[in-house]
Amino acid sequence: MKMGQTYPAPAWDLPHRHGGHLPCQDCSLSAFRNTTVPSSLTPRSMDLRPCRTMGSMFRSEEVALVQLFLPTAAAYTCVSQLGELGLVEFRDLNASVSAFQRRFVMDVRRCEELEKTFTFLQEEVWRAGLALSPPEGALPAPPPRDLLRIQEETDRLAQELRDVRGNQQTLRAQLHQLQLHEAVLGQGHCPPLVATDTDGSSERTPLLQDPRGPHQDLRVNFVAGAVEPHKAAALERLLWRACRGFLIASFRETEQPLQDPVTGEPATWMTFLISYWGEQIGQKILKITNCFHCHVFPFEEQEEARHAALQQLQQQSHELLEVLGETERFLSQVLGRVQRLLPPWQVQIHKMKAVYLALNQCSVSATHKCLIAEAWCAARDLPALQQALQDSSSEAGVSAVVHRIPCRDMPPTLVRTNRFTASFQGIVDAYGVGRYQEVNPAPYTVVTFPFLFAVMFGDVGHGLLMFLFALAMVLAENRPAVKAAQNEIWRTFFGGRYLLLLMGLFSVYTGFIYNECFSRATVIFRSGWNVSAMVDQSGWSDEFLAQHPLLTLDPNVSGVFRGPYPFGIDPVWSLAVNHLSFLNSFKMKMSVILGVTHMAFGVVLGVFNHLHFRQPYRLLLETLPELVFLLGLFGYLVFLVFYKWLCYTPASAASAPSILIHFINMFLFSQSPTNRPLFTGQELVQSALVVLALAMVPVLLLGTPLFLFRQHRRRSRKRPTGRQLDEDQTGLLDSSNASEAAWGSDEEKAGCPGPEEEAEFVPSEVFMHQAIHTIEFCLGCISNTASYLRLWALSLAHAQLSEVLWAMVMRTGLRMGNKIGVMAVVLVPIFAAFAVLTVAILLVMEGLSAFLHALRLHWVEFQNKFYSGTGYKLSPFSFAVEE
């Protein structure tokens, strides 16, 4: 049965679904936005209990649209408390208003200015080599009156820090100048006392003497200073060429490195002393040294004067060091205050800015006495929301009011997760966030994803290593050092530690089924094959054994095959030369069985979506035809596999027909004379199944569009001529979810079904959508079934790579030495190489490959049977920092 030739697209060719926000329609109570709060709407009179409990992972929670009436005096406190709780997601009621024209824009700007000052203070703390510790405890958003105090203290600290830092830089620069001057005077340059050249053959002596005489009475002048070492050679060459040799220059490196005033790092300098004659030469020298940014200092000719100047410089340096020390001590005090006050200020101002940004999304009533906000909130959190608003607004004298309102927009999706389920929910959300209250695949992914991974990665040893690695991360998950690690690869592994734990555990399980531990078979139970019985009854002689290196165990011989192995593959197959053919047949059929079961389970999950969204007609017009088509063709293939396994014994195995040929003949409505049927009437059953499957195609293609079209025609005839506004007003305070049925499909637009939506029913769009769905499902059943053969291919590749690694590394090392001492010495590097290659190739590379293929099987083959992934997450307004 060779089905590997119809292999699907590569694993990286995955569809990408974007879960974006739906366009917000102005469907709320616009009449309340510019009016005062009705006196009848008191918090105690509002019934905010949810209609039903939807708090499980199997479906997203019920989310309600609420309208908040916040008194102006308590609006800041109320929103701050909501940020601490993280219950609601605010809707922007001022989308048409520019960000610079909103009510609290000046407060937001003040917070942003403070954040810039905080950034300056934080950089200064880091520059001093200090660290900012996180604030202890939960800090609430400060009241608005504290903003001025924080701003004044911050500006004062920043100004002090700028002044002290500036004074420090100035003192360091002065100290550096004094130290350079000391180095120049104390370097030991010896100026010439006579400006004559005693060596007539010197290259620096002018060839022609001045006709006016040697001018021995001219005064010798000096230029002394310091220059950076990498500029010294260029400075010396330029001086010689510009002055044509009428100077004497001496360059020496400082004995001790000097501290740079800017960077604070030690650096060496080159001191120089230049002797020259004449004013013009001196002007050239000064210009050249200025171009090279040299530090030029006065240089006395007399030794006593230089010694006195050196002592004076040393005294000034000592005094300057004392002043610099006091300055740095004061700077450390200022930085200590910054280090203590900055972390809580950063948290508080960040919360304050978030509160004002949320208040900017609220509209103002006509009397300017309250702010009106709209927000999404989980239905189970409505009592907590009401209590929080009452507690926050109690000091203002007027209680805040929360009011549940209907809406035609699709609500956001909220699925609560914990440490264990977060990674599995992330796999689902990476494909696309689910629509509101559709079936969530994450609970089933907890089991199916690690299992399908383990089918491709089945090995006891490799799975155990992965399990232990994940277990170590799980046990150390509460340690601060583990949580604070910033390595991106480590954070990726740590975030999916529970996923890795189950992947390793399931890999151990499938490894026992495959009977592979680092590619070696283990004998846990007694083998079902008896070699001695074959030897006793076959009459193998010594000559026969010498001529036949390969012996065949015949299960038809009495006593040779004693029964199946209790669990997994019999270890005797690891010694057989045809074990690869046996495992290929087993794993290929297993892949088809798992694939058809997985896809059928996905189709069945769609039933819960249709029932929840009140669309029972889809059970007969979509789910039933899909199941008949899938199970009538590929479910029948699974039936043939099990039937052949159960009904054919080793005695009749030689005459067993080919399932593949029967499956091909099923679509050709023919039979092969050389391939006898598996059971009586097989040809009739196969023809009936193909006809039934083909008959489901027009039902799937036309059933839903025709039903919706008929329903639309019926509603159009019964539509009343006038509209009663009282019905809209009575439904205003109704907390029931009357619009859930409209979010159940893509054909019916999201929203409450009303006359306007019914008039916009376009049959061509519905027919087109259903045609695409029919073609995708029918062709997908074929391609997706073939796609599950990757389970067989990846499992075979993993087993063969493990076998090759063992044969080329460990087996070679075990054969290198016969003595125990030699083997112990040889096996140490051999085992180290085997361990490194096992982790790098089989665990990391093969594990990543199996992970990506399991990801594709869930996204493409499983989730597209029932999961649309076109929703958007509920992003509550919260001050909490996500780990």
N, C-alpha and C positions, 0 to 999 in steps of 0.2 A: 504494500500500500504506500505509494510514493506520492505524497501531497506537498512536498516542499518546493515544487516548482512554481506554485502560485503564491509567492511570498509578497507581503504587503509593502507599502512604502517604508522608507527608513524611519528610525525612531525619532530623528530630529525633525521630521516633517509633521509637526503637530499643529492642530488648529489653535488659534489664539482667540480667546473670547474676552472682550472688554466689558467689564461690569461698570457702566457709567451711570450717572444720575439721570433720571428721567426729567424732561423739561417740566418745570413747576408751573402749574396753572393757577390762576388766581381764583381758587374755588372756596376760599374760606369766607367768613362773615365780614365782608367789607363794611357793612353797616356799623359794626362795633368798633372800627378802627378810629373813627372820628367822633365818638360819643363817649359819654361818661359811663361808668360802670353801673348797671342796673342794681337798684337796691335789693331786688329779689334774689339776685345771684350771690348768695352768701355761701361760704365754704361748707357750711353744714347742710345746705340744701342740695348740694351737687352729689349725684350718685356716680362715683368714679370706679365702681367695682368692674373688673373685666368680665366679659360675657362668658368666656370659657378659659380654662387653663391650657396654655400652650408653652410650657416651660421646658420641654425635653429637647434633646438633640435631634430627634427624628424629624422635626419640623421647626422652622423658625418661630419665634415667639410672636404673640399678637402685639402689634404696635399701633398706638392711637395717636391721632393728631389733637393736640390740646392747645387752648388759647389761654394765655396768662395775662391777668390784669394786675400790674405791679404798681403800687403807689409810688409816686416820684421820690418821696423821702426814704422809702425802703427798697427801691429797685436795685441799688448797688448791693445791699446786704442779701437780698433774695438771690440774685444771680451768683454772687460769691458762694452762697451755700449750695446752690445747684452745681457749681463747679467742683466743690468738695465731694459731693455725692456722685456726680457723673451719671445722671438719670436721663437727661433730655438732650436732643439735638435741635438747636435753634434753626428756624427758617428765616431767611433774609426778607423782611417785609419792605426794605428800602432798596431793592435791586436797581430801580431806576434812578436812584439818587447817587451822585458822585461821592466818592470817599472823602473828599475835602469839604463837603457840604453837610455832613451828618452832625448830629447833636453833640457827641462827645469827642469830636476830632481833636480839640485842643488838649484834652486829657490824655489821649493816645499819644500826641506829639510830646507831651511832657514826659511820659513814660519812656518813649524812644530816646529822648535826650538823656534821661537818666541811664538807660542801657548803654549809650555811648560812653558816658562817664564811667560806668562799671567796667566796660571793656578796657579803658585806659588804666584803671586801678588794678584790674586783674593782670594785665600785661606787666605792670610794674612789680607786682608780687612775684610773678613767674621770673621776671628779670633778676630779682634778688635771690633766686633759687629756692623760694618758699612754695608751699602748696596750700591750696584752699580746701579745707575739710568741709564736707557737706553739713548743712545745719542739722541739729538734733531735734527730733520731733516734727510734728506737722505744724507748719506755720500758716495761719489763715491770711487771706488777702487783707491788707491794712485798710482802715477806713480812709475815705478821701482826705480828711483833715491831716492825716499823717504824711501825705505826699509832700507837702511843703517842708515839713521837718526833715524828712529823709533827703529831699533835694538840697536843703541848706547844709546839712551835715556832709553830704557827699561832695558838694562843691567846695566846702571848707577843707575836707581831707584831700581832694584833688589839687587844690591850690597849694596847700602845705607841701604836698608831695612834689609838685612842680618846682616850688621854690627851693626845697631842700635838695632835690635832685640837681637843679641848676647850680646851686652853691657847691655841691659835691663835684660836679663836672668842672667848675671854675677852679676850685682848689686843687683838683687833680692835675689840671692843665698847668697851673702855676708851679706845683710841685715838680711836674715833669720838666718844665723849663729850668728850674733850679738844679735838678739832678743832671740835666744835660750840660748846664754851665759848669757844674762841678766836674763832670767827666772831662770837659774840654780843658779846664785849668789843671786838673790833676792827672792828665794823661801822660805828661812828660815830654811834650813837644819842645825841642831845643831850637829857638830861633837863631839864625846866623847873626853875628855881631858886626861883620864887615860885608859890605855888598860888593865884593870883588870875587872874581873867579880865579882860583889858584891853579886850576888845571887848564892849560892852554889847549889841550887836545879834546876838551869836552864837547859833546855834540850839542849842548845847550848854549854854548858860547857863540855870540854873533861873529861872523867871519870878518866883517869890516868894523873897525873902531870908529867911534864918533870923532870927527875932525877937531871938535872943541876940547877933547881930552877925556880922561876916564871918569870925570865927575864923581870923584870919591867923596865929595862933601854932601851928596844927596842923602835924604832921610829914608830909612827903611821902615815901611808900614806893614801892618799885619791884619789879616782877616781870619778869625777863628770861629768855628761853629760845628754843627753836627748835621749829618744827612743820613737818610735810610741806606742800608747796605747795598740794595740792588741799584741805587742811583750813583754810587761812589765812582765806579769805573767810567761811566759816561761823563760825570762832572769833571773828572781829572783830564780826560781827553779833550773836552771842550775848552777848559781853561788853558791848556797848553797851546791849542790851535788858535784861540782868540787872542791870547797875549803874546804869542810868538816866542815863548820861552822866557820872557822877562819876569819870571816869578819862580819861587821855590815852594812846592806844595808837599805836605806830609799828611797821610791818611792812616789812621789807626782805629781798630775796633775796640769798643768799650769792653772793659774787663768783666763787668757784670751786666746782665740784661736789665732793662728798665721796664717798669709797668706802663702799658699803654693807657692813656687817660680815658679813652673811649671804650675799648673792649676789655680792659683790665688784664690782658694777657701779657706775659713778658716778651720783650723784643730787644734785639741788639741794635746798636747804632754805630755809625762810623764818624769819628771826630776828625777834623782837619784843621791844619794851620797853614796859611798861605802868606808868604813874604813877597813883597813887590816894591817897585820903585815907580813913583810918579802918580799924579792924580788920575790921568786918563786910564791907566791900567787898573787902578783901584775902582773906578766907576764901572769898568767892564766886569770886574770880578763880582761886585755887588749885584749887578744886573743878572749875571749868570746864576749866582747862588739863589737869588729871588725866584728865578724861573724854575729851579729845582726844588723850591719850597724848603730851603735849608734854614736851620735855626742858627743865626749869626749872633755872636756874643762879643762884648768888648774884651780885648786882650792887652794886658799891660806888658811893657817891655821889661820892666825891672822885676827881678825875682821876688824881692820883698813885697812889692805891690801886689803881685799875683798871689802870694801866700796870704796876705791880709784879705784880699778879695775872696779867696777860697774859704777862709775861716768864717767870714761874714755870710757866705752862701750856706755853709753848713749850719750856722745858727738859725738862719731864716728857714731852712728846710726842717729843722727840728721844731721850730715854732709852728710851721705850717702843718706838720704831721699831727701835732696836738689839736689844732683847730679842725683838721680833717677827721680825726678820731671822734671828736665831739659831734661833728656833723653827721657822721655815719651812725653814731649811737642814737642821735635824734631821728635819723632816717629809719633805723630799725624799730624805734618806738612807733613812728607813724605807720610803718608797714604792719606792725603788730596790731594796731587798731583796725587797719584796713582788713587784715586777715581775719579778725574777729567779727567785724560788722558786715563785710561785703557778702558772704554767702546767704545770710537771712534776707538781706536787702534784695539780692538778685531774685530769690524765690518770691518775695512779696511783690516786687514791682512786676515780675512776669505774670503773676496772678492778677494784679490790678489791671495790667494792659489787656489781658484776656477778658476780664469782666467788661471793660469799656468797649472792646470790640464786639462782645455779645450784645451790649446795650445799644450799640449802633445799628443792630439788626432789628430793633424794636421800633414800632411806630408810636406816635404821641397822640393822645386823645385831644379832642377839640378844646377842652378846658385846661390842658396841660397839667392835669392833676394826677395822671397815671400813664404808664407805658404799657402798650399792648404788644405781646410777643406770641408767636406761634412756634410750637416745638413738637417733635416726635418723641414719644415716650412709650416704653413697654407697659402693657396694660397691667401687669402684676406690680409695677412700680408706682402706679397712680396714687395709692394711699400714702406711700412714703413721700411722693412729690407734694401732695396736699399738706402733709404734716410739716414738711420742711418749709414751705412757704408761710404757713401760719406762724411757725416759730421765728422765722426771720423778720416778719413784718409786725410782730406783736408790739415792738417798741415804738413803731411809728403811729400807733393808734388806729390804723386802718389795715385790715387784713387783706392780703393778696388773695386773688380768686383764680382758681384753675377751672377751665371749662372745656369739656370734650366736644369736638365738632367733627362733622363728617367731611370727607375730602375725596375727590376723584383721582388724586394722584396715587400711584402705587407706593405704599409705605416702604421704608427701608427694611432690610433684613437684619435680624438680631438672633445670633446663635451664641449662647454662653458656653465658654469652654473652660477647661482647667489645664493643669500642666500635662496631663496625659493626652487629652483629646485635641490640644491646640495644634500639634504638628499634623495630625490627620485632617483637621479642618483646614489647615493651610494648604494641603494638597488639593482639596476640593476648590477652595477659593482661588487658587492659582489658575484653574481652568475658567472660572467665572463665578461671581457671587450669585447665589441662588435667588430666584424670584421670591417675593413675599409669600411665606408659608407653603412653598412647595417642598416635596420630600427631600431631605438632606442626605446625601450619600455618605457623609462622614462616619456614622455609626457602623455601616457595613464595610467601609474602607478599613476600619480598625482590624478587621479579620481578613478580608480578601486581599488587601495590598501586601501585607507581610507574607501571606500564603503564596500568592503568585510570584513574589520575589523569591521565596524559598524554593519553589519548583524549579526555578532557573539557577539557584545557588545552593542546591542541596548537597551539603557536606557537613558531617558532624564536627570535624575539627575546625573548619572555617567558620561555621555558625557559632561554635562555642567561643572562639576568639572575639567575634563581633558581639556576642552576648555579654561577655565579661567586660569588654571595653565600654559598652553602654551601661552596664550595671555599675561600673566605677563612677561614671558621670552622674547616674541617678543617686547614688549614695552620697556624692559630694556636691549635690546641687544647691545646698543651703550654705555652703562656705562662701564668705565674702570674696575671697581671692578668685574663686571660680566664676562668680557672677561678674566681677570687675574686669575680667580678661577682655582685651580689645582686639585680639587676633580674629580676623574675619572668618578664617577657616574653622578655628576652634568654636566660635560662636555659632556657626552653621551646624556643626556636629552636636553641640550642646543643646541647641534648640530642638533638634530631632532625636534626642536621646531615647525617648520612649519608643519612637518609631524604630530606631536601631535595635532596641532591646527586643521588640517582638520579631523583627526581621531575623535576628540571630537565633531566637528561640524556635521560630518556625523552620529555619534552615537546619537546626539540629534534628528536628522531627523528620523533615524530608530526607536528611542525610541517613537516618536510620532506615527509612523506606528504601532508599537507593543502596544501602549498606556500603557507604563510602565514608572513610575518615582519612583525610589527606590522601585520597585516591586508593586507600587500602581497605579491603573488606575485613570485617570483624565477625567472629564466630560467637554469637551469643546463645543461639539454640542449636540443636543437632540438625545437621543438613538432611534435607529430604531425599537426597540421592545416596545410594549405597554402591560403592565401587566393588566391594568384595562379592556381592551377589552377582554382579556382571562378570567378574573373573571366574566365579565358580560355575556359572551356567553357560558361558560363551566358549569355554575350552581354549582360552588363549595359551599358546605355547611360547616357549622362549624364542623360537624362530619367528613366530608371528609378531611378538613384541619387538624383536630386533628389526623387522622389516616395516613396521608401522609405528612411527614416532607419535602419531596422533591416534587416540582411541576414542570411540564413540560410545556413550552410554545410551542404551536403548530403553526408554521408559516402558515399552511393552513387555520387556523381560520381567518375569515375576521377581519381586523383591528389590528391583533397581530403584524405582521411584516409590518412596514410602508415603508421600503426601506433600502438600505445599508447606513452605517454610512458615513458621508461626507469624512472623512480622517482617515485611520487606522482602528484598531480593535475597535468594539463597546465596550464601558465600561461595558455593562451588562454581557459580557463574564467573567469578573473577579469575578462575584458572582455565576457563574454556576459551578457545580461539574465536568462537562465534558469539562471545558475550556482547560485542558491540551490535551485532544484528538483532539479538534478542532485546537489548535495551532500546534500540531505535524503534522497534515495533511497539514496545510497551509505552515509551514516552510519547510517541506520535499519537497513538490512540488516546492516551491520557490527556494530551493537550486538546484534542477535539472534544472530549467529554467535558473537560473543565470549561472550555470556551462556550460551548452551547449552553451549559448550565448557567454560566455567568451572564450571558446575554438574555436568556429566558428570565432570569431573576430581575434583570433591569427592566424588561417589559412588564413584569408583574408589578414592580414598584410604581409604574405609571398608573395602575389602578387606583392607588391611594390618592394620587393627584386629582384624577377625574372625580372621585367621590368627594374629596374635600372642596373642590371648586364647583361642586354642584353641576357637573356635566355628565350625567349617567349615559347619555347617548354615545359618548366616546368609548364606553366599554364595549358596545356592540359594533360600532363603526370603525374603531381603531385598534383597541387592545385585542379583541378577539381575532380579527383578521391577521394581526401581527403574530400572535401566538400560533395560529393555524399555519401560517406561512413558514415560520421559523421551525416549529416542531414537526410539521409535516414533511419537511425536507431534511433538515439537519438533525432534528430530534430522531427521525427514522434512522439516520446514519448511526447515531449513538445506540439505538436499539439493536441494530445489526451487530455492532461490536460486542455488546453484552450477550446477545443471543449466540454468537459464535463462540465466545468464551465459555458459556455454560453448557452448550449442547454438543460440543465436539470434544472427544476424549483423545488421549495420545494414540489410541488405536486407529481412530478415524481422522487423525490430523492430516495425513498425506492426501486424503481426498476432499479436504475442506475447500469450499469455493472462495474466490477472491471477493472481498467486500467492495473494493474499488471498482472492479468491473461491474458488479451489480449496481453500484451507485451511478456509474456512467450510463448503463443501459436504462436506468430508471428515467433519465431525462430524454433518452432517444426512443423510448417506448419499444424497446427491442430486447432480445435475450441472446446470450452466447451459448452455442451448443456445447462448448467445452467447459463451461462454468455452470454447474448444476445449481438449482435454487437451494436456498437455505431451509425453506419450509414450503409446505404446500400452499399454492395460491399466492406466492410471492409476487409474481408478475402483475396479477390483478390488483393487489394491495398497492404496489408501487405506482401503477397507472392512476389509481384513484387518488392517491396522495398528491401526485403532480397536478392532476386536474383540479383538485380542491385548493391547492396552493395558488395555482394560476387564477382560480375564480376569486380568490381573496384580493387580488390586485385591483380590479375595478371597484370592489366594495371599499377598499382602503382609499382609492383615488377619488371616488365620487360620493361616498356615503356622507361624510361630514359636510362638504359644501352644499349638497342638495338639502340636507336637513336644516342647515342654517338659513338657506335661502327660503325654504318653506316657512320656517319660523319667523323670518323677517316679513314675509308676505302676510302671514296671519296677524302679526302685530300691527302692520300698516293698516289693515282693514278695521281693526278694533281701536285704533288710536282716537281719543276724544278730540273734538274741535277746539275746546277751550282748555285753559290751564288754570288750575286752582292753586293760588299762592299759599293757601292755608296748609296744603300738604307739605310744601317745602318748609314752612315754619314749624310744623309739628315734628318734622324729621330733623330739625336743627339740633335739638337736645337729645336725640336718640343715640345711644351708644352702641347699637348693634352694627355689625359689619355687613351692611347690605350689598357692598360692592365686591365681595370676595369672588363671586362667580365670574366677574368680568376680568379678573387677573389670571384666569386659569389657562388661557391659550393666547397664541399670537394672532389668531384670526380676529378675535374680539378685542378691541382696544381696551387698554386699562382705564377703568373709570366706572362710575355708576351708570348702568344702562338707562338712558333717557331717550326722549323723542329725537333729540338732535343727533345722538350717536346712531340711533336706528336708521335715520334718514341717510346717514353717511355710509351705510353698508354697501360695499362694492363687491359684487360677486366675482369679478375677474381676479381681484387680489386674493380672495379666499381660495379660488380654484388653483391659482398659481402656487400659493403656499402649500396647499395639500399635494399638488403634483410633485413639488420639490421634496416634500416629506416622504411621499410614496417611493419615488426613485431612490432617494437616499437610503431608506430602510431596506428595500428589496435588494438593491445591489450591495448594501452594507452587510446583509446577512451572509452573502457569499465571501466578500473580501474580509469581513471581520472574523469569520470562522477560519479562514486561511491565516489571518493575522495571529491567531492564538497558537499557531505552530511555532512561533518564536519561543514558546515555553520549551518545546522539544529541542530547538536549535541551540538556545542558550544553555540548557542543561547539558547537552552533549559537548558543547565547547568548553564549559567549565570542567567537566569530568576529564576531558582529554588534556586540557592544559595542566590540570593537577597531576595527571598520570605522567605527562612529559617532564614536569618539574621534578617529580620523585625519581623517575628513571635517570635523568641527566645529572642530578645533584646527589641525592641521598644514596641511591643505589650505587653510584660510582664511588662515593666515600666509603660505603660499607665493604666494598670489594678491594680497597687499596691496601689494607693491612690485615694479617691473620692473627698477629699477637695482640694481646689486650692492651699493652702499653702503647704500641704503635697506633692502634685503632683509636685509642682515647685522644692521642695528640692530633690525629688527622681529622677526627670527627668534630673537633671544636670549631675550626674555620668552616668546615663543610656545613655543619648545622647552622652556623651564623648566616652563611650565604643562603641556605634554604629558608631560614626564617625571614630574612629581608626580602627575598623574592616572593615568598608567600604573601607577605603583607602588601608589598608594592603592586604585584600583578594580580593575585587571586582575590585579595580582600578589597583593595582600593579600586583598581581598574575594572575587574570583573564585577565587583559589587556595584560600582557606578553604572556599568552597562546594564546589569539586571534591574537596577533601580529605575533607569530611564525607560526600559521596556515595560516594566510593570506600571509606570506612570502613564505610558501611552495606552496600555490596555484598559486602564480605568477611564481615562479621558475620552478616548475615541470609541472604544468598543462597548463600554459599559454605561457611562453617564449619558451618552447621546440617546439612549433608549427612553429616558424619562426626565432628564435634567436639562433645563435650558440655560441656566447660569447667566441671566440677563438682568439681575437685580443689582442693588447697591447696598453697601453696609450702613448700618446705623453707627454714626460717629458721634457719640455723646460729648457734650461740653464737659470736660473733666480736667482737673489739675493734676491727676495722677500721671506719673511717668511710667511708660511701658518698659518692662524689663527686656 
